[in-house]
Amino acid sequence: MMGSKVVTICGSSRFIDVMAVCAWLIERDEQAIVMGLHLLPQWYPDVPAHHLAEAEGVAEQMDALHLEKIDRSDEIFVVNFDGYIGSSTLNEIAHAKARGIPVRMFSDDPIGALCRALGEKSVQLKAAQKVQADAPSFAFSVKDEENFHADLFEALEEAEIAPENGLEIEIMRGRRETFRASDFVRNIIPDMQEAASWDGGERADDWLDRLPVEQLLDLGKRVDAVVDAWADEYDNHPGFWNVDDVAWVKVRILDVAARTFEVLDQ
């Protein structure tokens, strides 16, 4: 029984993330064994953006090892991302061709096309998420200035108004101010100093007061990060919100089923 084919990924380490995705796609879609460079996590000591071997003084050893990987391969896959091929990669291509090992190129291979499509989709998704995050968040009310809803259709339902496609109606709309868990630990440093003074007496009176402002700001940021990480993990960010800048606007219902509408005047 023949074993799985072996593929070595070649290319510049500046495209290590692209190479990692290609390696996964080749293994997933072609059931091949893939060898190549390694994508290390950020917690690896002093990990550079690329050219790790040079940074650690082992470039020659790693280059020789990579050529040995090619020798053991059935084919190589060259990540010539945006047309770039460095001198080391050119040497690896020549090494493979001299031994009759087939060479695949990212630029004209289905795996490369799939990888690029995934990357473009990720960029589009991140852009859409940024637009959504940057867009103002609103709350709505039809009659009651004290009772706003994050959803216009819920506000209409409470006012016993049946929404219909094309319906135009004036409603109150306000900017919704949401909170994160860290918004409510803003007094923790004064509270720490007060507790220290209470338990430690006069000797503790200047425990935090004597610290440089930069250190106090750093402490505040670290506390915020820990509290928000806890809230993220357990989905415990505040669900309540405030409403500011309330104004009357006219809206038109576009599609009741899709719960869409447009603002006619602002």
Steps between C-alpha positions, in 0.01 A plus 500: 500500500640835395540760771383859486698734278738742668498870415753759615387862518758750376499879507603808693442492873336842469200305367508239776130551576405433135727195500332366813156530338621331181651216704167447675303508174733251332478261794123544530408485132773275359571279805869569453780527754630856499839624617631855506564797726339544840256771605588577862268671750564849631595366844813338352793709634577801280323349200554726195244557227715291263853359449508328837791278399714804425397661830609189692819446298399163350421603141758271337389196699133563424570553128685167485219327689244648262688361200493159669123535539479563126707189432242296692202660323286392207451865404553852630247780529648847450317789663588777254256736668446817295767370262782513755771232493816557701846366429468213750175389343651517150777271626239258639313496167823424315584229754162333444512522119851353492359192675189475284269606782186676367457867592157651570454878513258681730416748223349241264393221735144436629634495856646847449170627357309357796746650748471843339119477497499416871729795569280740303191372680672556836594856401143572391360354821734706715410812304129431547552437871690827531221691325248337731711579807552860391134555413294677767265282700145629548197437720136572410177598666162592355331674792681442830809715556610269782464167323729451201568182305812399312270367225256729318252220443487422872421867564216486246368179656492656846309797359255254342585619149500227238795559262427473128729535202497864395369630833639845588497610860669749729689346790749606764854388431797538732864402495549186706795509742610149592742394771778251557569336832819704541296821500405421859845446649612859443519562877709196580828689552353751749322208668831311528670800657212554743504133602877512545474809720225337704693176559857633502449833674717802435782292355277408207363848431723562199528144370344577161498878519880509466504298178565672164191571294621263226503207743151581628370520144667167421336343806164631389544357150599160640201488731270597213648226281453230766142601577403519132666163429292348780182658362587383147556142614175474696294741285447726800535847353219733612181458303364841600561828319421871507338713230631843401431756225134407463322651198184441299560341158275360230563143390361280224462125545670322210450131576317376807627142459862617478436768769655773287415869477645829388515844661333760280613809687745562784 
